[in-house]
Every structure is written in structure tokens, then in C-alpha cells.
Amino acid sequence: MAQSGRQQRRGALAGYLADSRNPLNTVLLLLPLFLIYSVGILATGGVRSGVDLVSDLLRRHVFASDTQYLIFHLGSALAFVLAALWLRHRHCFRPSIYLLVVLEGALYGLLLGQGVPRLLALLRVSPDSAHLAAAAADPLAQLGTLDRFVLSLGAGLWEELVFRLLLLGGTLYLLVRVLRLPPLACWIAAALFSSLAFSTVHYLGNLADTFQLYGFLFRFLAGMVFALVYALRGLAVSVYTHAVYDVMVLVVLA
């Protein structure tokens, strides 16, 4: 009896690990985040993720007004709910996976928040007074709670799409499939390159931080953590890890 229970638990765990990486489930897992963020930026007055590739295009060139933009996304949300219910009825999708992915992302986010500072301390890199002053003057810190929440979701979604799916994945494809280089070395090179780009982009644009070594290395190492989560657990878990971590830092702890 006990052996049967352990087998069922292992089967449930294996099913979750596979389901959370399934391409269709990944789309369904990310769509609510995309819709909440896309509608949420209307409440922020247009403040958005710096690597958001879609919102400005839709608002300025596709829809004539924010009302049309809102109606489109509300219609998309309704279509998503109907599709999720239909797939659930056909036993192709389990809505409970949302909670599990969020909890898994929260676990990795907590490990990131605890582990990266300790690693930097081992490397004898610590936040100096200039870093603390820059953090206090961070433009994000001046935004309202709702603005920071929306930006956290947008950063989690768009930065993972751009830096992990496109940049890391694209670099890996080029090195492995085109240049035929050893896969492990290619993955390490792609992770380093995408994490360097991920850290650098935070010092560009209207909401750019003041450059400080501690902050730059923290984001670089965080990028490596996200790359590892992406490689081992897939895009959906890496997005929720990033989003939940940002919510914890920018909203809960702020």
C-alpha cells in the first residue's frame, strides 16, 4: 500500500514536470500574465517593461484608442477562458497547474534572493554607500504600488521571452545546430551572453539604474539563475520565477 502511494506521488510529480514544460500548457500559463500586464499598463499611464515588444505597437499603430485596445484584450481574456475550459473538458489541461507553477517560481525566487547576495559576499563584492544611494533614488521606487506590480509582471514575462527564449535560445541554436559546437560549452556561452545582455539593459532607457558594480553583478548572476531554470524547467517556470521574484522585491518588500 505504501509502495503504491509512493508510485502515485512519483507519477503525479512526473506528470507535473512534463505538463509545465508542454508547449500548449506554456502558452496557456503565460497568457493570463500577458493579459493582466497589457491591460495594467493602461493604469500606469503607459509605464511598461523596457523590452516590451508589443504594447506600443498595438496602442500606437493597431488600435485607434485605448478603448479599442482594452476591448481587444478583454475579448482575448474571454477567448482564453473558453479555450482553457474546453481543453480541461478534453483532459488536455489542468487549471491547478497555475498554482503549482507560481509556488515553484516563488521557491526559486526565494532561493535567488538568498543565494545571490551570499555568493557576492563570498566574492567580496558588497553594496557600498553609492549603491544604496542609487537604490534609494531608483525611478522604480518612486512609482506607486500598482505601477510596480504591473511592471513586475511585465519584466517577468518580456525579459524572459527576450533574454531566455530569443537570445539564449537563438544563440544556442546558432552555436549547436549551425556551427556544430559541443552542446554543453554552447549552453554555458549562451547563458553567459544572455545574462550579460540582461544585466546591461537595466542601465538603459527612461527607468535606467545608475551603474554600480554590485547591482550589475547581482543582475548578471540572477540572469544565470533564470537561464538555469529555463533550461531545466522550461519557459513558463522561468517567467513565473522572474515575475514572482520581482513582485516580492518591488511590491512586498518595498
HUCORQUI-V587926 format. One line per field, one symbol per residue. ss: DSSP state (H for helix, E for strand, - for the rest). burial: # if it has 9 or more other C-alpha atoms within 8 Angstrom, else .. A space follows every 50 residues. Layout:
BEGIN
ss: ???
burial: ???
END
This chain:
BEGIN
ss: -HHHHHHHHHHHHHHHHHH---HHHHHHHHHHHHHHHHHHHHH------- ----HHHHHHHH---HHHHHHHHHHHHHHHHHHHHHHHH-------HHHH HHHHHHHHHHHHHHHHHHHHHH------HHHHHHHH--HHHH--HHHHHH HHHHHHHHHHHHHHHHHHHHHHHHHHHH----HHHHHHHHHHHHHHHHHH H-----------HHHHHHHHHHHHHHHHHHHHH-HHHHHHHHHHHHHHHH HH--
burial: ...............##..##...##.#################...##. .#....###...##.#.###..#..##..#...#..##....#...#... ##.#######.##..##..##.....#...##.#...##.#.....#### ###########################...#....##..########### .###..###....##############.##..################## #...
END
